Amino acid sequence: MLPRGRRRRELLDLYGQVIASMDEVLPLDRAVAERFAQIDVALRKKGRPIPVNDVWVAALSVVKGTVLVSADAHYSFVDHLRLENWTAS
């Protein structure tokens, strides 16, 4: 956690603005949890595990049919994930 001060207040303000501007927060439901398990097992079988939080993000994206925008290369190992890297040339 950041020490008290101007930078912390700025970041908390920015966080509040982002959250306030969101129209919808995508829920983690049974379908997402099941896809999480499928993805996690598949990646471990491939010998390509990724961070747990990223498995949740991938599962949510697959279930909701969204495109995941990320520069993290490890997402390329997730089957059925529509992935775009906007930083690539």
C-alpha positions in Angstrom: 0.0 0.0 0.0 1.2 3.5 -0.8 2.1 5.8 2.1 -0.3 8.6 2.8 0.3 11.6 0.5 -0.4 13.4 -2.7 0.4 10.4 -5.0 -1.9 8.1 -3.0 -4.7 10.6 -3.2 -4.2 11.0 -6.9 -4.3 7.3 -7.5 -7.4 6.8 -5.3 -9.1 9.6 -7.2 -8.3 8.0 -10.5 -9.5 4.7 -9.3 -12.8 6.3 -8.2 -13.2 7.9 -11.6 -12.7 4.7 -13.4 -15.1 2.7 -11.3 -17.7 5.5 -11.4 -17.6 5.6 -15.2 -18.2 1.9 -15.6 -21.6 0.9 -17.0 -21.3 -2.7 -16.0 -19.1 -5.0 -14.1 -19.1 -8.5 -15.5 -20.1 -11.1 -12.9 -18.2 -14.3 -12.1 -20.9 -17.0 -12.4 -21.0 -20.8 -12.6 -20.2 -20.8 -16.3 -17.2 -18.6 -15.8 -16.0 -20.8 -12.8 -16.4 -23.9 -14.9 -14.4 -22.4 -17.8 -11.8 -21.3 -15.3 -11.3 -24.9 -14.3 -11.2 -26.1 -17.9 -8.6 -23.5 -18.8 -6.5 -24.1 -15.8 -6.4 -27.8 -16.3 -5.6 -27.5 -20.0 -2.8 -25.0 -19.4 -1.2 -27.3 -16.7 -1.4 -30.3 -19.1 0.4 -28.2 -21.7 3.0 -27.3 -19.1 2.0 -23.6 -19.6 0.3 -22.5 -16.4 -0.4 -18.8 -16.1 -1.2 -16.6 -13.0 -4.5 -17.5 -11.4 -6.0 -14.0 -11.8 -5.2 -14.1 -15.5 -7.0 -17.5 -15.8 -10.1 -15.8 -14.3 -9.8 -12.9 -16.9 -9.4 -15.4 -19.7 -12.4 -17.5 -18.5 -14.6 -14.4 -18.3 -13.6 -13.3 -21.7 -14.2 -16.7 -23.3 -17.6 -17.1 -21.6 -18.8 -13.6 -22.5 -17.5 -13.8 -26.0 -15.4 -10.7 -25.7 -12.0 -9.8 -27.2 -9.2 -9.6 -24.6 -6.8 -6.8 -25.2 -3.5 -7.6 -23.6 0.2 -7.6 -24.4 0.8 -10.6 -22.0 2.1 -13.3 -24.3 0.9 -16.1 -22.0 -2.7 -15.5 -23.0 -1.8 -17.0 -26.4 -1.8 -20.5 -24.8 -5.5 -20.2 -23.8 -7.7 -22.1 -26.3 -10.8 -20.3 -27.7 -9.6 -16.9 -26.4 -10.0 -14.0 -28.8 -6.9 -12.0 -28.1 -5.6 -8.7 -29.5 -2.3 -6.9 -28.6 -2.7 -3.2 -29.4 0.9 -2.5 -28.6 2.2 -4.8 -31.4 3.2 -3.1 -34.6 
